[in-house]
Amino acid sequence: MTARSLKAVHPAHRDDIRDLQTRRPLPGPAVPQIDPFLFLNHHGPQTYPPGNQGLPFGPHPHRGFETLTFILEGELAHRDSAGHESIIGPGGIQWMTAGSGLIHSELSPDRFKRSGGPLEILQLWINLPGRLKMVQPAYTGVQQPDIPVLSLAGGQARMNLIAGSFDSTAGPIQSLTGIMMSTVTLEPGAEAALAAPQDRNVFFYVVRGEVALAGRKVPQFNLVEMSRDGDEIRIESASGAVLLFGHGQPINEPVVAHGPFVMNSREEIIAAIRDYEAGKFHGVQLA
């Protein structure tokens, strides 16, 4: 196995949404995307007081891509116009295929607004190729006990495998484009090697702690862009760390984004806006 070299490190930029602490490493000034990964918002970590207003993500539309939401702390209530509804707790995830068009809300459950508590949520947008952008919308919510945990590096690290396969184990999500995605926790002093096929782009974000790879230290809230010159990622962590780690096949198609729509052309964006305004995204009405 050959270790990949580090191409660049991209710090997340602070962009709070009302009282929700938010950092965004992707897209950034020097990295518009890591094909097929388009966008990452890191909300928190923070603690909400009792009697709070909760998350601000009321009903809004999407078309042309998929979202993966990690609930690290707190709870997240999902409801969408295709009739899907769930409340996912700490350690769980939500995978949504917006496809041809979906309206959804992502809000705090009433009990969280009453009692408050810690909150940390990450949302990753994953592109779809043109041939799949108009697929039927879908949603899957997975609670923490249903996510397989793999022991790595002789027990120095563990992986929560969310999508795709790793070391002959399959995650609960098999995406339309074969994405592999996980969270990885490194114990203090851990050294680990993560397999990453050379023909795929790696997604690597340091959520907590600090890691060292390819001779460089990378602290939390940084996105690592890797070269495609090897087939594994070799990392160390003196203090311990939590990562988002995954990889996907590049789509290599034009990306035209406008707010909540990601398509291949300006004409398709105009069509998405027109369809949304005409009520074509509606099924179940969301308050």
Secondary structure as the mmCIF struct_conf table of DSSP 4:
data_model
#
loop_
_struct_conf.conf_type_id
_struct_conf.id
_struct_conf.beg_label_comp_id
_struct_conf.beg_label_asym_id
_struct_conf.beg_label_seq_id
_struct_conf.end_label_comp_id
_struct_conf.end_label_asym_id
_struct_conf.end_label_seq_id
STRN STRN1 ALA A 3 ALA A 3
HELX_LH_PP_P HELX_LH_PP_P1 ARG A 4 SER A 5
STRN STRN2 LEU A 6 PRO A 11
HELX_LH_PP_P HELX_LH_PP_P2 ALA A 12 ALA A 12
STRN STRN3 HIS A 13 ARG A 14
STRN STRN4 ILE A 17 ILE A 17
TURN_TY1_P TURN_TY1_P1 ARG A 18 ASP A 19
STRN STRN5 LEU A 20 LEU A 20
STRN STRN6 THR A 22 LEU A 26
BEND BEND1 PRO A 27 PRO A 27
STRN STRN7 GLY A 28 GLY A 28
TURN_TY1_P TURN_TY1_P2 PRO A 29 ALA A 30
STRN STRN8 VAL A 31 VAL A 31
BEND BEND2 PRO A 32 PRO A 32
STRN STRN9 ILE A 34 ILE A 34
TURN_TY1_P TURN_TY1_P3 ASP A 35 PRO A 36
STRN STRN10 PHE A 37 TYR A 48
HELX_LH_PP_P HELX_LH_PP_P3 PRO A 49 PRO A 49
TURN_TY1_P TURN_TY1_P4 PRO A 50 GLY A 51
STRN STRN11 PHE A 57 HIS A 62
STRN STRN12 ARG A 63 ARG A 63
BEND BEND3 GLY A 64 GLY A 64
STRN STRN13 PHE A 65 GLU A 73
BEND BEND4 GLY A 74 GLY A 74
STRN STRN14 LEU A 76 ASP A 80
TURN_TY1_P TURN_TY1_P5 SER A 81 ALA A 82
BEND BEND5 GLY A 83 GLY A 83
STRN STRN15 GLU A 85 ILE A 88
TURN_TY1_P TURN_TY1_P6 PRO A 90 GLY A 91
STRN STRN16 ILE A 93 THR A 97
TURN_TY1_P TURN_TY1_P7 GLY A 99 SER A 100
STRN STRN17 LEU A 102 LEU A 107
HELX_RH_AL_P HELX_RH_AL_P1 ASP A 110 SER A 115
STRN STRN18 GLY A 117 ASN A 127
HELX_RH_3T_P HELX_RH_3T_P1 GLY A 130 LEU A 132
TURN_TY1_P TURN_TY1_P8 LYS A 133 MET A 134
BEND BEND6 VAL A 135 VAL A 135
HELX_LH_PP_P HELX_LH_PP_P4 GLN A 136 PRO A 137
STRN STRN19 ALA A 138 VAL A 142
HELX_RH_3T_P HELX_RH_3T_P2 GLN A 144 ASP A 146
BEND BEND7 ILE A 147 ILE A 147
STRN STRN20 VAL A 149 LEU A 152
HELX_RH_3T_P HELX_RH_3T_P3 ALA A 153 GLY A 155
TURN_TY1_P TURN_TY1_P9 GLN A 156 GLN A 156
STRN STRN21 ALA A 157 ALA A 163
BEND BEND8 GLY A 164 GLY A 164
STRN STRN22 SER A 165 PHE A 166
TURN_TY1_P TURN_TY1_P10 ASP A 167 SER A 168
STRN STRN23 THR A 169 ALA A 170
HELX_LH_PP_P HELX_LH_PP_P5 GLY A 171 GLY A 171
BEND BEND9 PRO A 172 PRO A 172
STRN STRN24 ILE A 173 ILE A 173
TURN_TY1_P TURN_TY1_P11 LEU A 176 THR A 177
STRN STRN25 MET A 180 LEU A 186
TURN_TY1_P TURN_TY1_P12 PRO A 188 GLY A 189
STRN STRN26 ALA A 190 ALA A 195
TURN_TY1_P TURN_TY1_P13 GLN A 198 ASP A 199
BEND BEND10 ARG A 200 ARG A 200
STRN STRN27 ASN A 201 LEU A 213
TURN_TY1_P TURN_TY1_P14 ALA A 214 GLY A 215
STRN STRN28 ARG A 216 PRO A 219
BEND BEND11 GLN A 220 PHE A 221
STRN STRN29 ASN A 222 MET A 226
BEND BEND12 ARG A 228 ASP A 229
BEND BEND13 ASP A 231 ASP A 231
STRN STRN30 GLU A 232 SER A 237
BEND BEND14 ALA A 238 SER A 239
STRN STRN31 ALA A 241 GLY A 248
BEND BEND15 GLU A 253 GLU A 253
STRN STRN32 VAL A 256 HIS A 258
TURN_TY1_P TURN_TY1_P15 GLY A 259 PRO A 260
STRN STRN33 PHE A 261 MET A 263
BEND BEND16 ASN A 264 SER A 265
HELX_RH_AL_P HELX_RH_AL_P2 ARG A 266 GLU A 277
TURN_TY1_P TURN_TY1_P16 ALA A 278 PHE A 281
BEND BEND17 GLY A 283 VAL A 284
HELX_LH_PP_P HELX_LH_PP_P6 GLN A 285 LEU A 286
#
